[in-house]
């Protein structure tokens, strides 16, 4: 896959930051040279074949490189996966969103998968318990040389007596799990409790059912283009006379689609098993959150964990596409909070969480492998009911707040409950068909509205401050049951928040059917892109530059004689500003001569805004800035290498202020501050890349 030089440099730096120099050199060479075999990699990386194979094993395990084997020549070629390499910059954001939604144990499991790559379930559970559980205490140098292969590694922590003897033969029993310098993972050894295997299995089952973690199949090691080409090559064997004619072409395309769909079904087998388990229904998840104080990282009973125990050799890995969906939901929630307030934004977050079950990735292309459910929702759209949204609301959200009072005469129920079957159309930088303008959306029916909202008339829409403070729960802490009256009251309040979201100019939510709601992600993300572009243009060229850009975005190509009148600006000022923006790459000009002489006074100049080209330029500049930040960080680390070597000592970690001398500690704090600023800048630039490219 072709990437710019700045993007390739960024991917190499990110791989070097997490996995070291050897995989970084291999990824950088593949990005620069394209598809290569082991001999070519050894030639261009100045490594011997053994080192190249070792590095390839590492990058393949972390999905940073695809490979394809030609069965006729028995030659294996390798190709870089720049998307997976770039996703390394989002590790912190991914861990934060997993922590908030699924709990600390889920966060630790995802972190382990990021470090290990694809790994067997039993091996992952064993590694997680050794890394995040209490350390084993070695008494009198005792060693455990038990090599019984029938021994279950999950039983090592089931007995407290096992904590008294170290196991030096354990491949995972190293010092890497001492994260705070005192030999314990969470404070002291006295208050650290062993992690139960059932709890880890249940949390992992929840992540697989949600799509955050996926099972690995052989086809995942091929690039989407190679996979489709190999499927087409296999299908060609059924047509020895070639593909000629419309009928044969249709049969061939149908066979290819069925084979690709079968691959998608095979990949989702484990996920489908866990989703069929009633333990992971949304209502049960919510009740577990209430019972566990808002944490959903462990479940009682024999449920999804038993399914994983029966298949311990299944290989799993982190699904970055699903993590990107979670990050998009978080970004859209923050965007909605700026316009509709915190409470309504939390209702919007509940809607996004319910939609997230049916949304598998942010973007699709011709090589995307989709299951039957994903293909159905992709073409028909994803919609959820009010009950599903209510089940996904955070227990701490009080839906009775954040809504103003209105009399019955001020409410037009037919207008408020109007059903819009079709998504809005983007025109320029605004949505065509907003409620403020009163325009009609294509295909909508004036008489079609949700009659289930008529029972709201006669009730106060601003809620009340009674004994109900959470979604279907009471203040006294009694979470054992939900009364029908309190649930109905909370549902009415939540519905008002949903109607507010449908009536905003941004149209965060679309009322698409009877008691059904959906989110049009395309127009929303397009709005976010325009907001970011407008912010950059205003910061660099002022209000006049922003005004000219918006006019060109709305009207298309305009003559330089027409533009000053529309912008209400003097012609010389317009020419100066347009030339300045053209030099920066935000605007383009087209010369159209009136005759063959091509004289300047006989030439028309049309200015226009090329959105795709502008976004590419902005992305490349963002990559360049991120590369410079990471390179500066390497320089700072080299300059402070003596101090950092002291701070990395095991007896100093976590106690730097006590163990380091005053001047050394001050220099260490200065480096930490510089590192924080540089990484924060990289994170902000990644937000731009997410909006312009990935969401």
C-alpha positions as CSV (number, residue, x, y, z in Angstrom):
1,X,0.0,0.0,0.0
2,X,1.3,3.4,-1.0
3,X,1.8,5.9,1.8
4,X,3.6,9.3,1.9
5,X,7.1,9.6,3.1
6,X,6.1,11.4,6.3
7,X,3.5,8.6,7.0
8,X,6.1,5.9,6.5
9,X,8.6,7.7,8.8
10,X,5.9,8.0,11.4
11,X,5.0,4.3,11.2
12,X,8.6,3.3,11.6
13,X,9.1,5.6,14.6
14,X,6.0,4.2,16.3
15,X,7.1,0.6,15.8
16,X,10.5,1.5,17.2
17,X,8.9,3.1,20.2
18,X,7.0,0.0,21.2
19,X,8.8,-3.0,19.8
20,X,12.4,-2.0,19.1
21,X,14.7,-1.3,16.3
22,X,14.7,-4.7,14.5
23,X,10.9,-4.7,13.6
24,X,11.1,-1.0,12.9
25,X,13.8,-1.5,10.3
26,X,11.8,-4.2,8.6
27,X,8.6,-2.1,8.5
28,X,10.4,0.9,7.2
29,X,12.0,-1.1,4.4
30,X,8.7,-2.7,3.4
31,X,7.0,0.7,3.4
32,X,9.8,2.2,1.2
33,X,10.4,-0.8,-1.1
34,X,7.0,-2.4,-1.2
35,X,6.4,-6.1,-1.4
36,X,9.6,-8.0,-0.7
37,X,10.9,-11.5,0.2
38,X,13.4,-12.5,2.9
39,X,16.4,-12.1,0.5
40,X,15.4,-8.6,-0.5
41,X,14.8,-7.6,3.1
42,X,18.2,-8.9,4.1
43,X,19.8,-6.9,1.3
44,X,18.1,-3.6,2.1
45,X,18.2,-3.8,5.9
46,X,21.8,-4.9,6.1
47,X,20.7,-7.8,8.3
48,X,21.4,-11.5,7.9
49,X,18.4,-13.8,7.0
50,X,18.2,-15.2,10.5
51,X,17.7,-11.7,12.0
52,X,15.2,-10.9,9.2
53,X,13.1,-14.0,10.0
54,X,13.2,-13.3,13.7
55,X,11.9,-9.7,13.0
56,X,9.3,-10.9,10.6
57,X,7.9,-13.4,13.2
58,X,7.5,-10.5,15.6
59,X,5.8,-8.0,13.2
60,X,3.5,-10.7,11.8
61,X,2.5,-11.6,15.4
62,X,1.5,-8.0,15.9
63,X,-0.3,-7.8,12.5
64,X,2.2,-5.1,11.3
65,X,3.0,-7.1,8.2
66,X,1.0,-9.3,5.8
67,X,2.4,-12.2,3.9
68,X,1.4,-14.1,0.8
69,X,2.8,-17.5,-0.4
70,X,2.8,-18.4,-4.1
71,X,2.1,-22.1,-4.1
72,X,3.6,-22.5,-7.6
73,X,7.0,-21.1,-6.8
74,X,6.9,-21.6,-3.0
75,X,8.0,-18.0,-2.5
76,X,6.7,-15.9,0.4
77,X,6.5,-12.2,0.0
78,X,5.8,-9.7,2.8
79,X,3.9,-6.4,2.7
80,X,3.6,-3.7,5.4
81,X,0.3,-2.9,7.1
82,X,0.5,0.9,7.6
83,X,-2.9,1.1,9.3
84,X,-1.9,-1.3,12.1
85,X,1.4,0.5,12.5
86,X,-0.2,3.9,12.8
87,X,-2.8,2.6,15.3
88,X,0.0,2.2,17.8
89,X,-0.2,5.9,18.4
90,X,-3.7,5.4,19.8
91,X,-2.9,2.8,22.4
92,X,-3.4,5.2,25.3
93,X,-6.8,6.3,24.0
94,X,-7.9,2.7,23.4
95,X,-6.9,1.7,26.9
96,X,-8.8,4.6,28.4
97,X,-12.0,3.9,26.5
98,X,-11.9,0.2,27.3
99,X,-11.3,1.1,31.0
100,X,-14.4,3.3,31.1
101,X,-16.7,0.9,29.3
102,X,-15.5,-2.5,30.4
103,X,-13.4,-2.1,33.6
104,X,-9.8,-2.2,34.7
105,X,-9.4,-6.0,34.1
106,X,-10.5,-5.6,30.5
107,X,-8.1,-2.7,30.1
108,X,-5.2,-4.9,31.4
109,X,-6.2,-7.7,29.0
110,X,-6.2,-5.3,26.0
111,X,-2.8,-4.0,27.1
112,X,-1.5,-7.6,27.3
113,X,-2.8,-8.3,23.8
114,X,-1.0,-5.1,22.5
115,X,2.2,-6.4,24.0
116,X,1.9,-10.1,23.0
117,X,0.2,-9.8,19.7
118,X,-2.0,-12.7,18.7
119,X,-1.9,-15.4,21.4
120,X,-3.8,-18.5,22.6
121,X,-6.5,-17.9,25.1
122,X,-5.0,-20.2,27.8
123,X,-1.6,-18.5,27.3
124,X,-3.2,-15.0,27.6
125,X,-5.0,-15.9,30.8
126,X,-1.9,-17.4,32.3
127,X,0.2,-14.4,31.3
128,X,-2.4,-11.9,32.6
129,X,-2.6,-13.6,36.1
130,X,1.2,-13.7,36.4
131,X,1.6,-10.1,35.4
132,X,-1.2,-8.4,37.2
133,X,-1.6,-10.7,40.2
134,X,0.5,-10.7,43.4
135,X,4.2,-11.7,42.9
136,X,5.3,-15.2,43.9
137,X,7.4,-15.3,47.0
138,X,10.6,-17.4,46.7
139,X,11.5,-19.0,50.0
140,X,15.1,-20.2,50.5
141,X,15.8,-20.3,46.8
142,X,13.3,-23.1,46.2
143,X,12.7,-23.9,42.6
144,X,9.8,-25.7,41.0
145,X,11.0,-28.1,38.3
146,X,7.6,-29.7,37.7
147,X,7.4,-30.2,34.0
148,X,4.1,-32.2,34.0
149,X,2.4,-31.3,30.7
150,X,-1.0,-32.5,32.1
151,X,-0.9,-29.8,34.7
152,X,-3.4,-26.9,34.2
153,X,-1.6,-23.6,34.5
154,X,-4.8,-21.9,35.5
155,X,-4.6,-23.9,38.8
156,X,-1.4,-22.2,39.8
157,X,-3.2,-19.4,41.6
158,X,-6.1,-21.3,42.9
159,X,-4.3,-22.3,46.1
160,X,-2.8,-19.7,48.4
161,X,0.0,-22.1,49.3
162,X,1.3,-21.9,45.7
163,X,2.4,-18.3,46.4
164,X,5.2,-19.4,48.6
165,X,7.3,-21.1,46.0
166,X,8.7,-19.4,42.9
167,X,8.6,-21.1,39.5
168,X,11.8,-20.2,37.8
169,X,10.9,-22.4,34.7
170,X,7.9,-20.2,33.9
171,X,8.5,-18.4,30.6
172,X,6.4,-15.5,31.8
173,X,7.8,-15.3,35.4
174,X,10.0,-12.3,34.9
175,X,10.4,-8.9,36.4
176,X,8.3,-7.2,33.7
177,X,5.2,-7.2,35.9
178,X,6.9,-5.2,38.7
179,X,5.4,-1.9,37.5
180,X,6.0,0.4,40.5
181,X,9.4,-0.6,41.7
182,X,8.4,-2.5,44.9
183,X,7.8,-5.9,43.4
184,X,4.0,-5.6,43.4
185,X,1.6,-4.6,40.8
186,X,-0.9,-2.8,43.0
187,X,0.6,-1.4,46.2
188,X,2.0,-3.9,48.6
189,X,1.9,-7.7,48.6
190,X,-0.3,-7.8,51.7
191,X,-3.4,-6.2,50.1
192,X,-2.9,-7.8,46.6
193,X,-5.3,-10.7,46.0
194,X,-4.8,-13.4,43.4
195,X,-6.7,-13.1,40.2
196,X,-9.2,-15.9,39.6
197,X,-9.1,-17.6,36.3
198,X,-12.9,-17.6,35.9
199,X,-12.9,-13.8,36.2
200,X,-10.3,-13.5,33.5
201,X,-12.1,-15.9,31.2
202,X,-15.5,-14.1,31.7
203,X,-13.9,-10.7,31.0
204,X,-12.2,-12.0,27.9
205,X,-15.5,-13.5,26.8
206,X,-17.2,-10.1,27.2
207,X,-14.6,-8.5,25.1
208,X,-14.9,-11.1,22.3
209,X,-18.7,-10.8,22.4
210,X,-18.4,-7.1,22.0
211,X,-16.0,-7.4,19.1
212,X,-13.1,-5.7,20.8
213,X,-11.1,-9.0,20.7
214,X,-11.5,-11.3,17.8
215,X,-10.4,-14.9,17.0
216,X,-7.6,-15.2,14.5
217,X,-7.9,-17.2,11.3
218,X,-5.4,-18.0,8.6
219,X,-6.9,-15.5,6.1
220,X,-6.2,-12.6,8.4
221,X,-2.5,-12.8,7.6
222,X,-3.1,-11.9,4.0
223,X,-3.8,-8.3,2.9
224,X,-7.5,-7.8,1.8
225,X,-6.3,-7.4,-1.8
226,X,-4.3,-10.6,-1.8
227,X,-7.2,-12.4,-0.1
228,X,-9.7,-11.4,-2.7
229,X,-7.2,-12.2,-5.5
230,X,-6.7,-15.7,-4.0
231,X,-10.4,-16.3,-3.8
232,X,-10.9,-15.3,-7.4
233,X,-8.1,-17.6,-8.4
234,X,-9.7,-20.5,-6.6
235,X,-13.1,-19.7,-8.2
236,X,-11.5,-19.5,-11.7
237,X,-10.8,-23.3,-11.5
238,X,-14.6,-23.8,-11.8
239,X,-14.6,-22.0,-15.1
240,X,-12.0,-23.7,-17.3
241,X,-13.3,-21.9,-20.4
242,X,-12.7,-18.5,-18.9
243,X,-15.1,-15.7,-17.9
244,X,-17.0,-14.6,-21.0
245,X,-20.5,-13.3,-21.3
246,X,-22.8,-11.6,-18.8
247,X,-24.3,-14.8,-17.4
248,X,-20.9,-16.4,-16.6
249,X,-19.6,-13.2,-15.2
250,X,-22.6,-13.0,-12.8
251,X,-22.1,-16.6,-11.7
252,X,-18.4,-15.9,-11.1
253,X,-19.1,-12.8,-9.0
254,X,-21.7,-14.7,-7.0
255,X,-19.3,-17.5,-6.3
256,X,-16.6,-15.0,-5.2
257,X,-19.0,-13.2,-2.9
258,X,-20.2,-16.4,-1.3
259,X,-16.6,-17.5,-0.7
260,X,-15.7,-14.2,0.9
261,X,-18.9,-14.3,3.0
262,X,-17.9,-17.8,4.2
263,X,-14.6,-16.4,5.3
264,X,-16.4,-13.7,7.3
265,X,-18.7,-16.3,8.9
266,X,-15.6,-18.3,9.9
267,X,-14.0,-15.3,11.5
268,X,-17.1,-14.5,13.6
269,X,-17.7,-18.1,14.9
270,X,-16.5,-17.5,18.4
271,X,-18.2,-14.1,18.7
272,X,-21.5,-15.5,17.6
273,X,-21.3,-18.3,20.2
274,X,-20.8,-15.8,23.0
275,X,-23.5,-13.4,21.7
276,X,-26.0,-16.2,21.8
277,X,-25.2,-16.6,25.5
278,X,-27.9,-14.8,27.5
279,X,-25.2,-13.7,30.0
280,X,-24.2,-10.9,27.6
281,X,-27.6,-9.4,26.9
282,X,-27.6,-5.7,27.4
283,X,-30.1,-5.8,30.3
284,X,-28.0,-8.4,32.2
285,X,-24.8,-6.4,31.6
286,X,-26.5,-3.3,33.1
287,X,-27.7,-5.2,36.2
288,X,-24.2,-6.6,36.7
289,X,-22.9,-3.0,36.5
290,X,-25.3,-1.9,39.2
291,X,-24.6,-4.9,41.4
292,X,-20.8,-4.5,41.1
293,X,-20.7,-0.7,41.6
294,X,-20.5,0.2,38.0
295,X,-17.8,-2.3,37.1
296,X,-18.4,-4.9,34.5
297,X,-15.1,-6.7,34.5
298,X,-16.2,-9.9,36.2
299,X,-19.3,-12.0,36.2
300,X,-20.6,-14.7,38.4
301,X,-21.9,-18.0,37.2
302,X,-20.9,-20.4,34.5
303,X,-21.4,-18.5,31.2
304,X,-19.1,-17.2,28.4
305,X,-16.0,-18.2,30.3
306,X,-16.9,-21.9,30.1
307,X,-17.0,-21.6,26.3
308,X,-13.5,-20.2,26.2
309,X,-12.3,-22.9,28.6
310,X,-13.5,-25.5,26.2
311,X,-11.4,-23.9,23.4
312,X,-8.1,-22.9,25.1
313,X,-6.1,-23.2,21.9
314,X,-8.1,-20.6,20.1
315,X,-5.9,-17.7,19.0
316,X,-7.2,-14.2,19.6
317,X,-6.0,-10.7,19.0
318,X,-7.2,-7.1,19.4
319,X,-9.7,-5.9,16.8
320,X,-8.5,-2.4,16.0
321,X,-11.5,-1.7,13.8
322,X,-13.9,-2.1,16.7
323,X,-11.7,0.0,18.9
324,X,-11.8,2.8,16.3
325,X,-15.7,2.6,16.5
326,X,-15.4,3.1,20.3
327,X,-13.1,6.1,19.8
328,X,-15.5,7.6,17.3
329,X,-18.4,7.2,19.7
330,X,-16.4,9.1,22.3
331,X,-15.6,11.9,19.9
332,X,-19.2,12.3,18.8
333,X,-20.3,12.4,22.4
334,X,-17.9,15.2,23.2
335,X,-19.0,17.0,20.1
336,X,-22.7,16.7,21.1
337,X,-22.0,17.9,24.6
338,X,-20.8,21.2,23.2
339,X,-24.2,21.8,21.7
340,X,-26.9,20.1,23.8
341,X,-25.4,19.8,27.3
342,X,-24.1,17.0,29.4
343,X,-27.2,15.0,30.2
344,X,-28.5,14.9,26.6
345,X,-25.0,14.0,25.4
346,X,-25.0,11.1,27.8
347,X,-28.3,9.9,26.3
348,X,-26.6,10.2,22.9
349,X,-23.7,8.1,24.3
350,X,-26.3,5.4,25.3
351,X,-27.7,5.5,21.7
352,X,-24.2,5.1,20.3
353,X,-23.4,2.3,22.6
354,X,-26.5,0.4,21.5
355,X,-25.7,1.0,17.9
356,X,-22.1,-0.1,18.5
357,X,-23.3,-3.7,18.8
358,X,-24.3,-3.6,15.2
359,X,-21.5,-1.4,13.8
360,X,-18.3,-3.3,13.2
361,X,-16.1,-0.7,11.6
362,X,-16.0,2.9,10.7
363,X,-15.3,2.6,7.0
364,X,-15.9,0.1,4.3
365,X,-14.3,-0.5,0.9
366,X,-14.4,-3.0,-1.9
367,X,-12.1,-5.3,0.0
368,X,-13.9,-5.3,3.3
369,X,-15.0,-8.8,4.4
370,X,-18.4,-8.6,6.0
371,X,-20.6,-11.1,7.7
372,X,-24.3,-11.5,6.8
373,X,-25.4,-9.3,9.7
374,X,-22.8,-6.6,8.9
375,X,-23.8,-6.7,5.2
376,X,-27.5,-6.4,6.0
377,X,-26.9,-3.4,8.3
378,X,-24.5,-1.8,5.9
379,X,-27.1,-1.6,3.1
380,X,-30.3,-1.0,5.2
381,X,-28.8,1.1,8.0
382,X,-28.5,0.4,11.7
383,X,-31.5,1.3,13.9
384,X,-32.3,0.7,17.6
385,X,-35.4,1.0,19.7
386,X,-35.9,3.2,22.8
387,X,-35.8,0.2,25.0
388,X,-32.4,-0.8,23.7
389,X,-31.1,2.8,24.3
390,X,-32.5,2.8,27.8
391,X,-30.7,-0.5,28.6
392,X,-27.4,1.0,27.5
393,X,-27.7,4.2,29.5
394,X,-25.1,4.8,32.2
395,X,-26.7,4.1,35.7
396,X,-25.4,7.5,37.0
397,X,-27.3,9.6,34.4
398,X,-30.3,11.4,35.7
399,X,-32.5,11.8,32.6
400,X,-35.0,14.1,34.4
401,X,-32.5,17.0,34.2
402,X,-31.4,19.1,31.3
403,X,-34.8,19.6,29.8
404,X,-36.9,22.8,29.9
405,X,-40.6,23.0,30.6
406,X,-43.1,23.6,27.8
407,X,-46.9,23.9,27.7
408,X,-49.1,21.7,25.5
409,X,-49.9,24.6,23.2
410,X,-46.2,25.2,22.4
411,X,-45.7,21.6,21.3
412,X,-46.5,20.4,17.8
413,X,-46.5,16.7,18.3
414,X,-46.7,15.9,14.5
415,X,-43.6,18.1,13.9
416,X,-41.7,16.9,17.0
417,X,-42.3,13.2,16.3
418,X,-41.8,13.4,12.6
419,X,-40.3,10.3,11.1
420,X,-37.5,10.8,8.6
421,X,-36.8,7.7,6.6
422,X,-33.9,9.0,4.6
423,X,-30.5,10.4,5.8
424,X,-29.9,14.1,5.3
425,X,-27.9,15.4,2.3
426,X,-24.7,17.4,2.8
427,X,-24.6,20.6,0.8
428,X,-21.5,22.7,1.2
429,X,-20.6,22.8,4.8
430,X,-24.2,22.4,6.1
431,X,-26.8,19.7,6.2
432,X,-29.6,20.2,3.7
433,X,-33.0,19.8,5.2
434,X,-32.4,21.0,8.7
435,X,-35.4,21.7,10.9
436,X,-34.4,25.3,11.4
437,X,-34.7,26.0,7.7
438,X,-37.9,23.9,7.4
439,X,-36.7,22.2,4.2
440,X,-38.0,18.8,3.4
441,X,-35.7,15.8,3.3
442,X,-35.9,13.7,0.2
443,X,-38.5,11.0,0.4
444,X,-40.0,12.0,3.8
445,X,-43.8,12.1,4.4
446,X,-45.5,15.0,6.0
447,X,-48.1,12.8,7.5
448,X,-45.7,10.2,8.8
449,X,-44.9,10.7,12.5
450,X,-44.4,8.6,15.5
451,X,-47.8,8.3,17.2
452,X,-46.3,6.6,20.3
453,X,-45.2,10.1,21.4
454,X,-48.8,11.3,21.7
455,X,-49.2,10.0,25.2
456,X,-46.6,12.5,26.3
457,X,-49.1,15.3,26.0
458,X,-50.3,16.3,29.4
459,X,-47.0,15.4,31.1
460,X,-44.3,17.8,32.1
461,X,-41.3,17.2,29.9
462,X,-38.8,18.7,32.2
463,X,-39.0,15.9,34.7
464,X,-39.2,16.1,38.5
465,X,-36.7,15.8,41.3
466,X,-38.3,13.0,43.2
467,X,-37.1,9.7,44.5
468,X,-36.0,8.6,41.0
469,X,-32.4,9.6,40.4
470,X,-31.1,6.9,38.1
471,X,-32.4,5.0,35.1
472,X,-35.0,2.7,36.6
473,X,-33.2,2.6,40.0
474,X,-34.0,4.2,43.4
475,X,-31.8,6.3,45.6
476,X,-31.8,3.9,48.5
477,X,-29.5,1.6,46.6
478,X,-32.2,-1.1,46.0
479,X,-31.2,-2.4,42.6
480,X,-33.1,-5.7,42.8
481,X,-36.0,-4.7,40.7
482,X,-37.4,-2.0,38.5
483,X,-41.0,-0.8,38.9
484,X,-42.9,-0.3,35.7
485,X,-44.0,3.2,36.6
486,X,-40.4,4.4,37.3
487,X,-39.1,2.8,34.1
488,X,-41.9,4.4,32.0
489,X,-41.2,7.8,33.6
490,X,-37.5,7.5,32.8
491,X,-38.3,6.4,29.3
492,X,-40.4,9.5,28.8
493,X,-37.6,11.7,29.9
494,X,-35.1,9.9,27.8
495,X,-37.3,10.3,24.8
496,X,-37.4,14.0,25.2
497,X,-33.6,14.1,25.1
498,X,-33.7,12.0,21.9
499,X,-36.1,14.5,20.3
500,X,-33.8,17.3,21.3
501,X,-31.0,15.5,19.4
502,X,-33.1,15.1,16.3
503,X,-34.1,18.8,16.3
504,X,-30.6,20.2,16.5
505,X,-29.1,21.9,13.4
506,X,-26.4,19.2,13.5
507,X,-29.0,16.4,13.5
508,X,-27.1,14.1,15.8
509,X,-30.0,11.6,15.7
510,X,-32.6,10.7,13.1
511,X,-36.1,9.5,14.1
512,X,-36.3,6.8,11.4
513,X,-39.3,4.7,12.4
514,X,-42.0,4.0,15.0
515,X,-40.0,4.1,18.3
516,X,-36.8,3.6,16.3
517,X,-33.7,5.8,16.1
518,X,-30.4,5.9,14.2
519,X,-27.3,8.0,13.7
520,X,-26.1,9.1,10.3
521,X,-22.4,8.9,10.9
522,X,-21.4,10.1,7.4
523,X,-22.9,13.6,7.7
524,X,-21.8,14.0,11.3
525,X,-18.2,13.2,10.6
526,X,-18.4,15.5,7.6
527,X,-19.5,18.3,9.9
528,X,-16.6,17.5,12.2
529,X,-14.2,17.8,9.3
530,X,-15.6,21.2,8.3
531,X,-15.4,22.4,11.9
532,X,-11.7,21.5,12.0
533,X,-11.0,22.9,8.6
534,X,-12.7,26.2,9.5
535,X,-10.7,26.4,12.7
536,X,-7.4,26.0,10.9
537,X,-8.4,28.5,8.2
538,X,-9.5,31.1,10.7
539,X,-6.4,30.7,12.8
540,X,-4.1,31.1,9.7
541,X,-6.0,33.6,7.5
542,X,-8.5,35.3,9.8
543,X,-12.2,35.8,9.5
544,X,-12.0,37.1,5.9
545,X,-10.2,33.9,4.8
546,X,-12.8,31.8,6.5
547,X,-15.6,33.8,4.8
548,X,-14.1,33.3,1.3
549,X,-13.6,29.6,1.9
550,X,-17.2,29.0,3.0
551,X,-18.5,30.9,0.0
552,X,-16.5,28.7,-2.4
553,X,-17.5,25.6,-0.5
554,X,-21.1,26.5,-0.9
555,X,-21.2,27.8,-4.4
556,X,-18.4,25.9,-6.1
557,X,-16.2,27.6,-8.7
558,X,-16.5,31.4,-8.8
559,X,-15.0,34.1,-11.0
560,X,-12.6,36.5,-9.3
561,X,-15.0,39.4,-10.3
562,X,-18.0,37.8,-8.7
563,X,-16.3,36.8,-5.4
564,X,-15.7,40.3,-4.0
565,X,-19.4,41.2,-4.3
566,X,-20.5,38.0,-2.6
567,X,-17.9,38.3,0.2
568,X,-18.7,42.1,0.7
569,X,-14.9,42.8,0.4
570,X,-12.8,45.1,-1.7
571,X,-11.4,43.5,-4.8
572,X,-7.7,44.1,-3.9
573,X,-8.2,42.6,-0.4
574,X,-9.9,39.5,-2.0
575,X,-7.0,39.0,-4.4
576,X,-4.4,39.3,-1.7
577,X,-6.2,36.9,0.6
578,X,-6.9,34.4,-2.2
579,X,-3.3,34.4,-3.3
580,X,-2.2,33.8,0.3
581,X,-4.5,30.9,0.7
582,X,-3.5,29.4,-2.7
583,X,0.1,29.5,-1.6
584,X,-0.8,27.6,1.5
585,X,-2.7,25.0,-0.5
586,X,-6.2,25.7,0.8
587,X,-7.6,27.1,-2.4
588,X,-7.1,26.4,-6.1
589,X,-7.4,28.5,-9.2
590,X,-8.3,27.5,-12.8
591,X,-7.5,29.7,-15.8
592,X,-10.0,29.6,-18.7
593,X,-8.8,31.7,-21.7
594,X,-11.5,33.3,-23.8
595,X,-9.6,32.9,-27.1
596,X,-6.5,31.3,-28.4
597,X,-4.2,34.2,-27.6
598,X,-4.4,33.3,-23.8
599,X,-3.7,36.9,-22.9
600,X,-4.1,37.8,-19.2
601,X,-6.8,40.4,-19.9
602,X,-8.7,37.8,-22.0
603,X,-8.6,35.1,-19.3
604,X,-11.1,34.2,-16.7
605,X,-9.9,33.0,-13.3
606,X,-12.1,30.6,-11.4
607,X,-11.4,30.0,-7.7
608,X,-12.5,26.8,-6.0
609,X,-12.1,24.8,-2.8
610,X,-10.7,21.3,-3.4
611,X,-11.7,19.5,-0.3
612,X,-10.0,16.1,-1.0
613,X,-6.7,17.8,-1.9
614,X,-6.8,20.0,1.2
615,X,-7.4,17.1,3.5
616,X,-4.5,15.2,2.0
617,X,-2.3,18.2,2.6
618,X,-3.5,18.6,6.1
619,X,-2.9,14.9,6.9
620,X,0.6,15.0,5.5
621,X,1.4,18.1,7.5
622,X,0.0,16.3,10.6
623,X,2.2,13.3,9.9
624,X,5.3,15.5,9.5
625,X,4.6,17.3,12.8
626,X,4.1,14.0,14.6
627,X,7.4,12.7,13.2
628,X,9.2,15.8,14.5
629,X,7.7,15.5,17.9
630,X,8.8,11.8,18.2
631,X,12.3,12.7,16.9
632,X,12.6,15.5,19.4
633,X,11.6,13.0,22.1
634,X,14.4,10.7,21.1
635,X,16.9,13.5,21.2
636,X,15.7,14.5,24.7
637,X,16.0,10.9,25.9
638,X,19.5,10.7,24.5
639,X,20.5,14.0,26.3
640,X,19.0,12.7,29.6
641,X,20.2,9.1,29.2
642,X,22.3,9.1,32.4
643,X,19.4,10.4,34.5
644,X,16.9,8.0,32.9
645,X,19.2,5.0,33.5
646,X,19.1,5.9,37.2
647,X,15.3,6.3,37.2
648,X,14.9,2.9,35.5
649,X,16.6,1.0,38.3
650,X,14.2,-1.4,40.0
651,X,14.9,0.0,43.5
652,X,14.2,3.6,42.3
653,X,11.0,3.2,40.3
654,X,8.1,4.7,42.1
655,X,10.4,6.4,44.7
656,X,12.3,8.8,42.5
657,X,11.9,11.8,44.8
658,X,13.3,9.8,47.8
659,X,16.1,8.0,46.0
660,X,17.4,10.6,43.6
661,X,19.6,13.6,44.5
662,X,17.9,17.0,44.4
663,X,19.4,18.3,41.2
664,X,19.1,14.9,39.5
665,X,15.4,14.7,40.5
666,X,14.8,18.2,39.1
667,X,16.3,17.3,35.8
668,X,14.2,14.2,35.8
669,X,11.0,16.2,36.3
670,X,12.0,18.6,33.5
671,X,12.3,15.6,31.1
672,X,8.9,14.2,32.3
673,X,7.4,17.6,31.5
674,X,8.9,17.8,28.1
675,X,7.8,14.2,27.3
676,X,4.3,15.0,28.4
677,X,4.1,18.1,26.2
678,X,5.4,16.2,23.1
679,X,3.2,13.2,23.6
680,X,0.2,15.5,24.2
681,X,0.9,17.3,20.9
682,X,1.1,13.9,19.1
683,X,-2.3,13.0,20.6
684,X,-3.9,16.2,19.5
685,X,-2.6,15.7,16.0
686,X,-3.9,12.1,16.0
687,X,-7.4,13.6,16.8
688,X,-7.1,15.5,13.5
689,X,-6.0,12.4,11.6
690,X,-8.9,10.4,13.1
691,X,-11.5,13.0,11.9
692,X,-10.0,13.5,8.4
693,X,-9.2,9.9,7.6
694,X,-10.3,7.1,9.9
695,X,-13.8,8.0,11.3
